[in-house]
């Protein structure tokens, strides 16, 4: 499978720069893999496609405010820092990306906040843009974390050119976000409102939660034409025994399993038994799903509309078939669906 097979053109005005006033007012394209038919619905209509005992698998990762702006020592040059993960709590070591990176070297100090309330020292280069920072703060870890996060904002996707605002702190987060650790939101879950989740519960839908801390890998350019040579970023993944039991009971009862987003699909496909059941897992996954691929657990998938040549689009094409995926995206653009993280939804059944 080749990278060039996942190119498509879209009008810039279809990119959703902001969320809708109500989460579940999004439009929803429904694509049937068996018949190849496409329906145009609203997100609330998802109730009509599932029955009592079916299972929605949700990613409960919580986005933390990972984008910070600081200044370089001596020159005062403005620097953007994206926190990726905490490496050591006691030493206050963080893996980060810096921009511009060219002049950020080991030994440099970066200053954040009014009156330089927080200082970090660059102690290692990890990639061309990657650095390891040690934050110089003597107080308790909880106090340090609160200060660090107070200086940050959500790291919105690169196709959203505006700065994050107060609305993003709430809306770039799912209602079922519980476990802190994501740099970017599992956007397919953003469509669910509290009211809709309650209506699904009343209908008898079961929910199973897992954690996959979504990083920036979904936005990173694929730089090889032969997809078999692409390596994805590793992301921390946790599937509890309780979640595995809920999913496996549904499989045995021949109920539907909906993977809410590519992150959920990656997680469950990372931990499958030889009999096609889900098993408990705690670790890291660099699972890269692209066509052709034989899925083991989910028989339905909820997603958004993704960037051309992205690994997210490749996963969707693997689940629904490349020809049908191309047809669906052509239809989405023709029907003026809102694209990407704050955009509309696609339900693949």
N, C-alpha and C positions, 0 to 999 in steps of 0.2 A: 504494500500500500504506500502511495506517494503523498508527500505533503501538498503538492500542487493540486491534488484532487479535492482539497478542502478550501479552495479559494471561492469567494463570492463577493459581489459588490452590494453595498447598501447605501441609501441616502443618509447623509449626516443628520438630517432632521428627525430620523427615527430613533436615534440614540436617546434613551431616557436619562435626562440629566438630573431629574428629581423624582421621588416616589409620588404615587397618586395620594389623594387625601385619605382614602380608605384602602387598606391593604388588599382586601378581597374584591375590590372593584376591577382588578386587572382582567383583561381579556384572557381567554385560554383556548388555544388551538388543541383539538383532540385528534390524534392520529392513530388509526387502527392498523397495526402491523399486518394482520392477516388479510384484510380486505383492501388496504391501501387508501381507504377513504379518509377525508379530512372534514372535521366539523369546526364551526366557530362558536364558542361559548363564552361565558364569563366564569371567573374562578369559582364562584359559589356553586356552579353546576357540578363541581367535582363530587358532590354528594350523590349524584345520579349514577355514578360509575362504579360504586363500591357498596358492598352489603355487610350485614352483621357478621362479625368474625374475621373480616379482612383486616390486614395489618398495614399500617403506615409506619415505615422506618424513618426516624427523624435524626438529624445531626444536632446534638444539643451544645455544640461548641459556642463559646461566647467571644465576640470580638472585643479586643481591648484597644484603647486609644494609642495606636502605635506610631503615628506620624508626629514628629517633633521638629521644631525649628530652633537652631542655635547659631552661635557665632564662633568662628575660629579665633584662637588666641592671637594676639598681636595685630593681625590684619583686620579683625572684625568681620570677615567675609561671612555672609549668610549661608548656612549649611542645613539641608534637610536630612533628617535621620529617620529611618523606618526600623523600629524595633521588631526583630523576628522572633527571638526566643531568649529566655533567661538561661544562661549556662550554669551559673553558680550563685545561689541566693546569698550565701555568706560573704562572698567576695564582690557581689554586685556586678558580675560579669554578664554582658549581653552580646548576642550575635545580632548585628545590624547591617543595614545598607546605608550608604552615605551618598549624597548628591549635592554638588559635584564632587567626585571622588579623587580627581587627579592630584589635588594638592593636600589631601588628608593622609598624613603619614604617621607611622609609629612614633609615639612620643608627643604628638600634638594634643593639646587640650581643647575641648569644646565646652562652651558656656550656654546654659539654657535658663530662660525665664528672666523676669525683671530683677535687676541688681545681681545677675549671675547666681541665682539661688541654687543652681545645681551644676556641677562640673563633672565632665567625664574625660578620661585619658584614653587615647588610642593605643592598644597594646599589641595588636596583631592585624595583618592583612589576610583575609580569607579568600576573597575573589577580587576581580577588578573593581567592584563596588562594595564588596563586603569587608567589614571590619569587626574586630572585637573591642568593645568598650568596657572600661572599668569605671563605674560611677563612684566618685569620691564623696561619700556621705557617711557620717559616723553614727547616725541615729539607728533606731530599730528598723528591721526590714519592712514591717507593715507601714511605718511612717515614710520610709523611702519610697515604697511602691505607690503610696497615695500621692506623694509629691510628684513622682515621675508621671503618673497618669493624669494628674491635674494639668500638666504642661502639654499633654498630647491631645490628638484628635483622631477620629477614625481615618484609616488610610483608604480613601476611595479609589476605585479602579482608574487606570491611567486615561481612559477615554472620557472621564468626567473632569473637565478642565478647571472647574471652580474649586474654591477652597471649601472644606467641610464646615458646616454650621451646626447650630444647636439641634436642628431637626434630624441631622444625620446620626447624632448620638443615640436617638431612639429608633429611627427607621432603618438604619443599617445594622439591625439586630433582630433575630427572630424572637417570637414570644416564648419559645421553649429553650432559649439560650440559657445554659446554667454553668457550664464548665469553661472557665476562662482559658484562652490560649490561641484564638484565631486572629490572624492579621486581616483577613478578608472574610466577609460573610458568606455562608452557604446560601446563596441568593434564592434558590428555589423555595426555601422555607419562608422567605419574606412575605409571601402572599397570604399566609394564614393569619387571620384575626382571632382574637379570643373567642368571639361569638361563633365563628365557623368551626373552630376546634371543639367547642362545646356541642354544636349541632352534630358533628361527626361522632362524638362520644355517645350522644343520645341515640344515634342510629345503630350503635353497636360496633363501631370501628375500634380496633385495638391499636395502641401506640407502643412502639418499641424504640427506645433511644440508644444511640451509640455516640461516641465522640471521635471526630476526626478534625484536628486543628488545621484549618485551611490556611495555607501560606500564599505566597505570590506565584507559585508554579503555574497556575492556570493562566496567568498573564505573560509568562515568559515565552519569548519567541522560540518556536521549533526551528533549529538551524540546520537540519539535515533533511534531504529529500526522501531518503529511505527511512520510514518511520520505525523500522526494526532497530535502528541505530540510535534512536532518541532515548535519553535517560531523564526521568522526571525527578523532581525534588521529593525527598522523603518527608512524610508528615506523621505526626504522632496519632496513634489510633487506639481506641479502647472499646472493646465489645464485651459487655458483662455477660455472665451466665444467665441472668434473668432475661436479657434481650434475646440471647440465643434460644432460650426455651420458648419465648413468645413466638418467635419466627418459626421455629421448628414445629411447634404444635399446629400452626396455621398451614405449613407445608403438608403435614400429615393429614390434616382435615381438608386438604385441597381448596384452601382459601387463597384469595389474591394477596400478593405481597407487593406493596408500592414502595419503591426506593425514592425518597424525596431528595432528589438532587444527585449530581455526579459524585459528590463526596461520599454519600451513603453507598452508592453503587461500588465505588472503589473499596470502601471499607469491607462490605460484605463479601465481595469477590476476593478479598485478601485472605479470608478465613473460612474456607469451605471444606467440609469433610468429603471423603471419597464417595459418600452416599448422597451428596448434594444437600447437606444440612449445614447450618451455621454453627460455628464453635466459638467459644470464648477466646478473646485475644487482647493482649496488651503489648504494644511495641510500636514499630515504625513501618510504614508502607510506602513503597515507591512504585506501586502497581500502575502500569500504563495500559489502558484499554483502548484499542483501536481495531478497525475491521481487518479481517474477520475475527469474531470472538464468540465463544460459546458461553452464555451466561448461565449461572447455576441456580440462583435463588429467586430474584425478583422477576415477576412477569408483567410489571408496569413500572413506569418511570415518570417522575415529574421533573421538568427542567425549565430553564429560561432559554432565550435565544442567544447564542454565543458568538464570539468574534471569529472571523475567518481564520483558518489555519491554527486554531487553538486546540489544545488537548481535550478541552471540554466538548467542543464540536465533534471531535473524533470519537469520543465515547458515545455520544448520542447517535452518531451514524452507525456505530457498531451494534447498538441496541435495536435500531429501527430499520437498518439497511441503508446503504449509501444512496441508492436511487430514490427511495422514499424520503430520505432526509433532504436531498436536493430539491425534490418537489415541494416539501413542506416549507423550506426556506424561501423558495420562489413565491409561494403563496403568501407567506408572512409579509414579505416586502410589498407584494401587490396589494395586500389588504391593510397595509400600514400598521402592523403590529409594532409596539414599542420594544426596543431591543436592549438586551444586556441586563445588568444586575438589578436596576430599578425598573425593568421593563415587564412585559407580559410573560405568560406561562405557556408551556406546551405539556400536555399529558399524552404519553405514549402508552397505548394499551395493547 
